[in-house]
């Protein structure tokens, strides 16, 4: 995301951030490798097929899954579809404006989508009802309700939790006609669990889960999606700064280490709703 889209951080606070990093600490008291407090709640939207609310420090994001039956894409006639959309709700930040998603919201959506798609998180072939004619189409809508940094990780956590919480009506085909049984619900075929971990480079330091103040002074950003086997499945670099090869390896190690903790948070939230 472009720093130009946010307010300018006061010079004194910027100096404070740099000074604290030199001492191995951060402006909010965390260690360089420490995530903010995370709260995840699944199944919060009654009329959605699946939903989740994620609080990452003061950042708050909600995700909802809506399923419908539609035609498959021509190049994948035997697979369903998953589409991710992100909206920055205007009241979430004084810098968010009404209207269609801007380039920052589009970037978050693409990073979340890439993490899910690159791991095959949802088995889309199992969403095929009649090849070439009828498939399940999933819309994952993510809304930023409060912005205090690291919207990518919060959105990715919300999306995966919502997908794991998703139930679809049972579908049968009789005489070429699709029949939906709303009384019988089946879990979405989620087979992999990618978690995205974002690091910010500030000067010579790399910090995990940057808060908004840190995002305003960071030189570069690296978001790394890691699957349940600890394998990197997607990387997105942002802003004009750079990461050395050594720093990329360090960031990957940090992402792999943190991802297990985040994934367990998701599983705990799903377990609470009995999914």
Residue frames as qw, qx, qy, qz and C-alpha x, y, z in Angstrom:
[[0.000, 0.887, 0.462, 0.000, 0.00, 0.00, 0.00],
 [0.386, 0.574, -0.023, 0.722, 1.19, 3.48, -0.74],
 [0.371, -0.372, -0.471, 0.708, 2.29, 5.57, 2.20],
 [0.018, -0.096, -0.168, -0.981, 0.90, 8.56, 0.34],
 [0.428, -0.458, -0.618, -0.475, -2.59, 7.26, 1.06],
 [0.577, -0.586, -0.510, 0.254, -2.14, 7.82, 4.78],
 [0.160, -0.984, 0.007, -0.083, -1.51, 10.85, 6.95],
 [0.501, 0.579, -0.459, 0.450, 2.07, 11.99, 7.44],
 [0.748, -0.473, -0.387, 0.259, 3.56, 10.79, 10.71],
 [0.197, -0.972, 0.118, -0.044, 4.98, 13.51, 12.98],
 [0.510, 0.637, -0.508, 0.275, 8.75, 13.86, 12.75],
 [0.297, -0.552, 0.627, -0.463, 9.21, 13.34, 16.50],
 [0.884, -0.068, 0.352, -0.301, 7.29, 10.05, 16.46],
 [0.837, 0.497, -0.224, 0.046, 9.35, 8.89, 13.49],
 [0.209, 0.653, -0.618, 0.385, 12.56, 9.57, 15.40],
 [0.594, -0.373, 0.545, -0.460, 11.14, 7.72, 18.38],
 [0.963, 0.175, 0.081, -0.190, 10.36, 4.63, 16.27],
 [0.678, 0.569, -0.404, 0.230, 13.89, 4.52, 14.88],
 [0.073, -0.620, 0.612, -0.486, 15.46, 5.07, 18.29],
 [0.763, -0.242, 0.438, -0.409, 13.43, 2.29, 19.91],
 [0.943, 0.313, -0.094, -0.061, 14.25, -0.14, 17.11],
 [0.392, 0.650, -0.560, 0.333, 17.94, 0.50, 17.72],
 [0.296, -0.421, 0.681, -0.521, 17.30, -0.70, 21.27],
 [0.148, -0.011, -0.985, -0.092, 15.41, -3.79, 20.13],
 [0.158, 0.468, 0.741, -0.455, 11.92, -2.57, 21.02],
 [0.096, 0.451, 0.606, 0.648, 8.95, -0.95, 19.28],
 [0.140, -0.310, 0.052, -0.939, 6.72, 2.04, 19.76],
 [0.718, -0.370, -0.187, -0.559, 3.91, -0.12, 21.19],
 [0.537, -0.559, 0.558, -0.297, 6.21, -2.08, 23.49],
 [0.982, 0.121, 0.110, -0.096, 6.49, -5.23, 21.42],
 [0.556, -0.395, 0.585, 0.440, 9.57, -7.18, 20.45],
 [0.203, 0.463, -0.513, -0.694, 10.58, -7.05, 16.79],
 [0.234, 0.029, -0.918, -0.320, 9.24, -10.58, 16.18],
 [0.109, 0.291, 0.813, -0.493, 6.10, -10.21, 18.31],
 [0.113, -0.473, -0.651, -0.583, 2.56, -10.07, 16.94],
 [0.323, -0.262, 0.225, -0.881, -0.11, -7.89, 18.47],
 [0.392, 0.097, 0.804, -0.436, -2.90, -9.50, 20.47],
 [0.295, 0.008, -0.704, -0.645, -5.20, -11.48, 18.18],
 [0.471, 0.194, 0.676, -0.533, -8.88, -12.29, 18.64],
 [0.248, 0.067, -0.735, -0.627, -10.75, -14.39, 16.08],
 [0.503, 0.204, 0.627, -0.558, -14.46, -15.16, 16.13],
 [0.037, -0.006, -0.838, -0.544, -16.13, -17.43, 13.58],
 [0.123, -0.473, -0.850, -0.198, -19.75, -17.63, 12.47],
 [0.073, -0.362, -0.396, 0.841, -20.79, -14.11, 13.39],
 [0.360, 0.221, -0.230, -0.877, -23.02, -13.31, 10.39],
 [0.602, 0.135, 0.703, -0.353, -26.16, -15.42, 10.47],
 [0.714, 0.592, 0.207, -0.312, -27.17, -15.06, 6.83],
 [0.279, 0.702, -0.619, -0.215, -23.74, -15.69, 5.37],
 [0.934, 0.096, -0.339, -0.063, -22.61, -19.18, 4.41],
 [0.782, -0.212, -0.271, 0.520, -19.52, -18.54, 6.50],
 [0.021, 0.913, -0.022, 0.407, -18.06, -15.56, 8.34],
 [0.734, -0.255, -0.314, 0.545, -15.37, -14.38, 10.72],
 [0.090, -0.975, 0.032, -0.199, -14.27, -11.32, 12.68],
 [0.790, 0.022, -0.223, 0.571, -10.57, -10.70, 13.28],
 [0.206, -0.974, 0.062, -0.073, -9.10, -8.17, 15.69],
 [0.795, 0.149, -0.148, 0.570, -5.36, -7.64, 15.30],
 [0.259, -0.123, -0.257, 0.923, -4.49, -5.09, 17.93],
 [0.263, 0.506, 0.322, -0.756, -6.80, -2.21, 17.04],
 [0.279, 0.215, -0.634, -0.689, -7.18, -3.35, 13.44],
 [0.543, 0.198, 0.705, -0.410, -10.59, -4.95, 12.88],
 [0.297, 0.246, -0.661, -0.644, -11.69, -6.89, 9.80],
 [0.680, 0.153, 0.583, -0.417, -14.81, -8.91, 9.01],
 [0.149, 0.242, -0.794, -0.538, -15.15, -11.49, 6.24],
 [0.694, 0.211, 0.464, -0.508, -18.28, -13.12, 4.87],
 [0.106, -0.116, 0.879, 0.450, -18.73, -15.95, 2.38],
 [0.646, 0.369, 0.248, -0.620, -21.75, -16.03, 0.10],
 [0.295, -0.102, 0.887, 0.340, -22.30, -19.04, -2.16],
 [0.633, 0.474, 0.133, -0.598, -24.40, -19.31, -5.29],
 [0.705, 0.136, 0.650, 0.249, -24.75, -21.65, -8.24],
 [0.320, 0.799, -0.155, -0.486, -23.46, -20.30, -11.53],
 [0.867, 0.489, -0.073, 0.063, -21.66, -21.22, -14.72],
 [0.755, -0.399, 0.187, 0.486, -17.96, -22.19, -14.54],
 [0.044, 0.772, -0.368, -0.516, -15.21, -20.26, -16.24],
 [0.811, 0.504, -0.182, -0.235, -14.60, -21.51, -19.81],
 [0.416, 0.582, -0.681, 0.155, -11.02, -22.60, -19.02],
 [0.039, -0.163, 0.893, -0.419, -12.08, -24.55, -15.89],
 [0.576, -0.177, -0.418, -0.680, -15.38, -26.20, -16.80],
 [0.747, -0.273, -0.605, -0.013, -15.13, -28.79, -14.03],
 [0.445, -0.140, -0.499, 0.730, -14.26, -26.44, -11.15],
 [0.164, -0.878, -0.442, 0.087, -16.07, -23.94, -8.99],
 [0.351, 0.610, -0.053, 0.708, -14.88, -20.38, -8.44],
 [0.491, -0.650, -0.359, 0.455, -13.68, -18.28, -5.52],
 [0.287, 0.669, 0.099, 0.678, -13.54, -14.48, -5.74],
 [0.484, -0.471, -0.403, 0.618, -12.10, -12.19, -3.08],
 [0.097, 0.759, 0.200, 0.612, -13.16, -8.58, -2.66],
 [0.463, -0.346, -0.438, 0.689, -11.90, -6.08, -0.05],
 [0.007, -0.814, -0.278, -0.510, -13.54, -2.81, 0.91],
 [0.331, -0.019, -0.430, 0.840, -12.14, -0.09, 3.16],
 [0.174, -0.785, -0.592, -0.049, -15.18, 1.18, 5.04],
 [0.199, 0.721, -0.028, 0.663, -14.89, 5.00, 5.24],
 [0.510, -0.789, 0.081, -0.332, -15.43, 5.18, 9.00],
 [0.939, -0.190, -0.090, 0.273, -12.48, 2.80, 9.54],
 [0.582, -0.223, 0.069, 0.779, -9.93, 5.55, 8.85],
 [0.128, 0.816, 0.121, -0.550, -9.96, 9.27, 8.07],
 [0.033, -0.489, 0.613, 0.620, -7.97, 8.43, 4.93],
 [0.254, 0.242, 0.910, 0.222, -10.58, 6.02, 3.52],
 [0.293, 0.241, -0.099, -0.920, -13.02, 7.56, 1.05],
 [0.693, 0.337, 0.522, -0.365, -16.43, 6.40, -0.22],
 [0.536, 0.622, -0.370, -0.434, -16.60, 4.83, -3.64],
 [0.953, 0.196, -0.227, -0.033, -15.25, 1.75, -5.41],
 [0.830, -0.433, 0.118, 0.331, -12.18, -0.05, -3.98],
 [0.178, 0.916, -0.338, -0.127, -8.97, 1.89, -4.58],
 [0.634, 0.509, -0.577, 0.081, -5.58, 0.44, -5.48],
 [0.110, -0.436, 0.760, -0.470, -4.78, -0.33, -1.83],
 [0.743, -0.006, 0.451, -0.494, -7.95, -2.36, -1.30],
 [0.849, 0.436, -0.215, -0.208, -7.36, -4.14, -4.61],
 [0.337, 0.558, -0.725, 0.223, -3.83, -5.03, -3.54],
 [0.413, -0.268, 0.721, -0.488, -5.03, -6.53, -0.24],
 [0.856, 0.214, 0.205, -0.423, -7.65, -8.58, -2.13],
 [0.724, 0.539, -0.426, -0.067, -5.06, -9.87, -4.58],
 [0.089, 0.499, -0.794, 0.335, -2.61, -10.90, -1.84],
 [0.605, -0.094, 0.610, -0.504, -5.35, -12.72, 0.09],
 [0.862, 0.377, 0.007, -0.340, -6.61, -14.39, -3.09],
 [0.530, 0.592, -0.607, 0.031, -3.10, -15.44, -4.12],
 [0.189, -0.398, 0.811, -0.386, -2.42, -17.07, -0.76],
 [0.734, 0.101, 0.504, -0.445, -5.63, -19.12, -0.97],
 [0.801, 0.528, -0.095, -0.265, -5.30, -19.96, -4.65],
 [0.343, 0.653, -0.674, 0.045, -1.61, -20.89, -4.67],
 [0.223, -0.278, 0.879, -0.318, -2.13, -23.52, -1.96],
 [0.459, -0.180, -0.755, -0.433, -5.38, -24.85, -3.34],
 [0.188, -0.114, 0.642, -0.735, -6.95, -24.04, 0.02],
 [0.689, 0.253, 0.379, -0.564, -10.43, -24.83, -1.32],
 [0.356, 0.006, 0.863, 0.359, -10.78, -27.86, -3.57],
 [0.382, 0.381, -0.072, -0.839, -12.64, -26.09, -6.36],
 [0.327, 0.096, -0.834, -0.435, -13.14, -29.28, -8.35],
 [0.100, -0.298, -0.910, 0.270, -15.36, -30.59, -5.57],
 [0.217, 0.467, 0.319, -0.796, -17.57, -27.53, -6.12],
 [0.259, 0.143, -0.637, -0.712, -18.51, -28.72, -9.61],
 [0.613, 0.174, 0.547, -0.543, -22.15, -29.82, -9.87],
 [0.794, 0.483, 0.369, 0.029, -22.57, -30.40, -13.62],
 [0.524, -0.282, 0.364, 0.716, -19.32, -30.01, -15.63],
 [0.204, 0.175, 0.489, 0.830, -19.50, -27.09, -18.00],
 [0.229, -0.611, -0.540, -0.531, -22.88, -25.97, -16.70],
 [0.517, -0.774, -0.111, -0.349, -23.32, -25.62, -12.95],
 [0.611, 0.087, -0.529, 0.582, -20.77, -25.02, -10.19],
 [0.419, -0.801, -0.331, 0.271, -20.67, -23.40, -6.79],
 [0.363, 0.612, -0.072, 0.699, -19.36, -19.84, -6.93],
 [0.554, -0.593, -0.397, 0.428, -17.98, -18.39, -3.70],
 [0.157, 0.795, -0.021, 0.586, -17.75, -14.66, -2.99],
 [0.622, -0.390, -0.394, 0.552, -15.45, -13.74, -0.13],
 [0.045, 0.838, 0.114, 0.532, -16.21, -10.16, 0.88],
 [0.611, -0.265, -0.388, 0.637, -13.83, -8.56, 3.37],
 [0.064, -0.895, -0.181, -0.403, -14.58, -5.27, 5.12],
 [0.463, 0.098, -0.430, 0.768, -12.01, -3.25, 7.06],
 [0.350, -0.802, -0.465, -0.135, -13.86, -1.82, 10.06],
 [0.337, -0.926, 0.133, 0.107, -10.91, -0.20, 11.82],
 [0.764, 0.518, -0.180, 0.340, -7.45, 0.45, 10.43],
 [0.406, -0.855, 0.322, 0.020, -4.40, 0.38, 12.66],
 [0.042, 0.656, -0.729, -0.191, -1.98, -1.36, 10.34],
 [0.116, -0.201, 0.966, 0.114, -1.35, -4.74, 8.71],
 [0.692, 0.248, 0.129, -0.666, -4.62, -5.10, 6.83],
 [0.567, 0.356, -0.687, -0.281, -3.17, -7.90, 4.72],
 [0.185, 0.110, -0.937, 0.275, -2.66, -10.36, 7.58],
 [0.364, 0.166, 0.573, -0.715, -5.94, -9.48, 9.27],
 [0.663, 0.351, -0.156, -0.643, -7.83, -9.93, 5.99],
 [0.502, 0.291, -0.802, -0.141, -6.11, -13.23, 5.20],
 [0.021, -0.021, 0.883, -0.468, -6.91, -14.58, 8.67],
 [0.506, 0.263, 0.354, -0.741, -10.54, -13.51, 8.35],
 [0.632, 0.362, -0.432, -0.532, -10.88, -15.06, 4.89],
 [0.387, 0.189, -0.902, 0.025, -9.49, -18.46, 5.88],
 [0.157, 0.086, 0.780, -0.600, -11.53, -18.56, 9.07],
 [0.578, 0.311, 0.118, -0.745, -14.70, -17.69, 7.16],
 [0.597, 0.314, -0.638, -0.371, -14.01, -20.40, 4.58],
 [0.222, 0.092, -0.936, 0.256, -13.48, -22.99, 7.31],
 [0.269, 0.223, 0.618, -0.704, -16.78, -21.89, 8.83],
 [0.464, 0.244, -0.320, -0.790, -18.66, -22.15, 5.51],
 [0.455, 0.169, 0.864, -0.132, -21.49, -24.65, 4.97],
 [0.283, 0.166, -0.522, -0.787, -23.16, -25.32, 1.62],
 [0.773, 0.106, 0.289, -0.555, -26.63, -26.76, 1.03],
 [0.525, -0.064, 0.825, 0.198, -26.68, -30.31, -0.29],
 [0.466, 0.511, -0.267, -0.672, -27.15, -30.42, -4.07],
 [0.590, 0.084, 0.796, 0.108, -28.46, -33.26, -6.24],
 [0.271, 0.351, -0.467, -0.765, -29.04, -33.50, -9.98],
 [0.502, 0.268, 0.807, -0.160, -32.16, -35.24, -11.23],
 [0.532, 0.637, 0.534, 0.161, -32.93, -35.38, -14.94],
 [0.455, 0.407, 0.132, 0.781, -30.49, -32.58, -15.58],
 [0.253, -0.819, -0.151, -0.493, -32.19, -30.35, -13.00],
 [0.341, 0.237, -0.603, 0.681, -30.26, -29.06, -10.01],
 [0.568, -0.670, -0.382, -0.287, -32.08, -29.43, -6.71],
 [0.176, 0.455, -0.521, 0.701, -30.94, -27.69, -3.52],
 [0.639, -0.525, -0.561, 0.015, -31.71, -29.05, -0.05],
 [0.009, -0.718, 0.241, -0.653, -31.39, -26.05, 2.28],
 [0.769, -0.563, 0.074, -0.293, -32.08, -28.28, 5.30],
 [0.937, -0.159, 0.095, 0.296, -28.92, -30.33, 4.80],
 [0.112, 0.950, -0.290, -0.008, -25.66, -28.43, 5.08],
 [0.940, 0.037, -0.011, 0.340, -22.23, -29.73, 4.21],
 [0.410, -0.745, 0.172, 0.498, -18.82, -28.24, 5.06],
 [0.474, 0.831, -0.246, -0.152, -16.84, -26.50, 2.36],
 [0.958, 0.039, -0.012, 0.282, -13.97, -28.71, 1.08],
 [0.001, 0.921, -0.370, 0.124, -11.10, -26.71, 2.60],
 [0.976, 0.029, -0.137, 0.169, -7.99, -28.86, 2.31],
 [0.631, 0.144, -0.222, 0.729, -5.09, -26.52, 3.04],
 [0.349, -0.865, -0.324, 0.161, -4.57, -23.72, 5.54],
 [0.531, 0.392, -0.040, 0.750, -2.38, -20.88, 4.27],
 [0.346, -0.844, -0.263, 0.315, -1.51, -18.09, 6.68],
 [0.462, 0.694, 0.005, 0.551, -0.01, -14.80, 5.56],
 [0.574, -0.641, -0.153, 0.486, 2.61, -13.08, 7.71],
 [0.367, 0.853, 0.067, 0.366, 3.71, -9.52, 6.89],
 [0.646, -0.403, -0.084, 0.643, 7.05, -7.97, 7.78],
 [0.206, 0.973, 0.059, 0.089, 8.07, -4.34, 7.48],
 [0.716, 0.054, -0.093, 0.690, 11.60, -3.10, 6.88],
 [0.139, -0.983, -0.093, -0.075, 12.34, 0.09, 8.77],
 [0.096, -0.842, 0.530, 0.025, 15.91, 1.24, 8.27],
 [0.304, 0.405, -0.862, -0.012, 18.04, -1.84, 8.95],
 [0.314, -0.049, 0.819, -0.478, 15.38, -3.55, 11.04],
 [0.420, -0.151, -0.726, -0.523, 12.66, -6.05, 10.13],
 [0.321, -0.025, 0.634, -0.703, 9.53, -6.18, 12.27],
 [0.074, -0.288, -0.924, -0.239, 6.57, -8.52, 12.09],
 [0.122, -0.726, -0.677, -0.021, 2.95, -7.28, 12.04],
 [0.237, 0.105, -0.071, 0.963, 3.60, -3.53, 11.60],
 [0.035, 0.701, 0.569, -0.428, 1.15, -1.20, 13.31],
 [0.369, 0.864, 0.306, 0.153, -0.04, 1.89, 11.45],
 [0.183, -0.935, 0.235, 0.192, 2.70, 4.17, 12.80],
 [0.557, -0.367, 0.640, 0.381, 5.32, 1.68, 11.64],
 [0.593, 0.496, 0.574, 0.271, 3.70, 1.38, 8.23],
 [0.185, 0.974, 0.122, -0.038, 3.97, 5.14, 7.81],
 [0.141, -0.854, 0.470, 0.172, 7.77, 5.02, 8.16],
 [0.812, -0.094, 0.547, 0.181, 8.58, 1.61, 6.64],
 [0.035, 0.572, -0.555, -0.604, 10.82, 1.42, 3.60],
 [0.456, 0.151, -0.756, -0.445, 9.44, -1.85, 2.26],
 [0.714, -0.136, 0.432, -0.533, 6.94, -4.57, 3.09],
 [0.307, 0.229, -0.892, -0.239, 7.04, -8.33, 2.54],
 [0.755, -0.088, 0.298, -0.578, 3.95, -10.53, 2.91],
 [0.201, 0.311, -0.920, -0.128, 4.62, -14.27, 2.94],
 [0.841, -0.113, -0.010, -0.529, 1.93, -16.96, 2.74],
 [0.026, 0.371, -0.918, 0.134, 2.89, -20.22, 4.47],
 [0.746, -0.161, -0.469, -0.445, 0.94, -23.47, 4.35],
 [0.796, -0.523, 0.134, -0.273, 0.39, -25.98, 7.15],
 [0.950, 0.033, -0.046, 0.307, 3.57, -27.84, 6.16],
 [0.436, -0.727, 0.135, 0.513, 5.69, -24.74, 6.66],
 [0.542, 0.176, 0.500, 0.652, 6.18, -24.24, 2.93],
 [0.078, 0.499, -0.012, -0.863, 6.13, -20.79, 1.34],
 [0.448, 0.461, 0.743, 0.186, 3.39, -20.62, -1.28],
 [0.263, 0.826, 0.308, 0.392, 3.24, -16.89, -2.13],
 [0.455, -0.396, -0.143, 0.785, 5.24, -13.71, -1.57],
 [0.210, 0.863, 0.327, 0.323, 4.22, -10.10, -2.17],
 [0.489, -0.202, -0.139, 0.837, 6.68, -7.23, -1.87],
 [0.063, 0.898, 0.414, 0.139, 5.38, -3.69, -1.42],
 [0.177, -0.950, 0.061, 0.251, 6.74, -0.13, -1.54],
 [0.557, 0.790, -0.245, 0.074, 9.92, 1.10, -3.17],
 [0.328, -0.716, 0.611, -0.076, 12.49, -0.14, -0.68],
 [0.689, 0.347, -0.627, -0.108, 14.38, -3.41, -0.92],
 [0.832, -0.451, 0.302, -0.116, 15.20, -6.58, 0.98],
 [0.115, 0.599, -0.782, -0.132, 18.61, -8.23, 0.67],
 [0.701, 0.056, -0.685, -0.190, 18.75, -11.98, 0.07],
 [0.297, 0.025, -0.789, 0.538, 19.74, -12.46, 3.71],
 [0.305, 0.037, 0.358, -0.882, 16.79, -10.34, 4.84],
 [0.703, 0.044, -0.375, -0.603, 14.38, -12.34, 2.68],
 [0.601, 0.016, -0.791, 0.113, 15.60, -15.57, 4.24],
 [0.073, -0.012, -0.646, 0.760, 15.23, -14.02, 7.69],
 [0.498, 0.037, 0.052, -0.865, 11.69, -12.88, 6.86],
 [0.716, 0.023, -0.596, -0.362, 10.76, -16.34, 5.62],
 [0.421, -0.008, -0.813, 0.403, 12.06, -17.94, 8.81],
 [0.163, 0.047, 0.452, -0.876, 10.01, -15.47, 10.86],
 [0.612, 0.047, -0.232, -0.755, 6.89, -16.13, 8.77],
 [0.653, 0.000, -0.751, -0.102, 7.17, -19.91, 9.12],
 [0.256, -0.037, -0.751, 0.608, 7.65, -19.61, 12.88],
 [0.274, 0.101, 0.312, -0.904, 4.73, -17.21, 13.42],
 [0.522, 0.009, -0.516, -0.679, 2.33, -18.94, 11.01],
 [0.433, -0.168, -0.882, 0.079, 1.76, -21.96, 13.27],
 [0.052, -0.273, -0.588, 0.760, 0.62, -19.74, 16.12],
 [0.364, 0.200, -0.095, -0.905, -1.77, -17.84, 13.86],
 [0.508, -0.013, -0.746, -0.430, -3.14, -21.05, 12.35],
 [0.292, -0.225, -0.861, 0.350, -3.83, -22.44, 15.82],
 [0.165, 0.244, 0.321, -0.900, -5.81, -19.27, 16.62],
 [0.505, 0.110, -0.428, -0.742, -8.01, -20.00, 13.61],
 [0.488, -0.090, -0.864, -0.089, -8.55, -23.62, 14.62],
 [0.105, -0.219, -0.710, 0.661, -9.50, -22.52, 18.13],
 [0.345, 0.217, 0.055, -0.912, -12.11, -20.13, 16.72],
 [0.563, 0.061, -0.631, -0.531, -13.56, -22.83, 14.47],
 [0.356, -0.104, -0.900, 0.227, -13.68, -25.32, 17.33],
 [0.113, 0.169, 0.515, -0.833, -15.77, -22.90, 19.41],
 [0.568, 0.227, -0.064, -0.788, -18.56, -22.90, 16.84],
 [0.725, 0.002, 0.660, -0.197, -18.46, -26.67, 16.53],
 [0.662, 0.631, -0.231, -0.333, -17.34, -26.81, 12.94]]
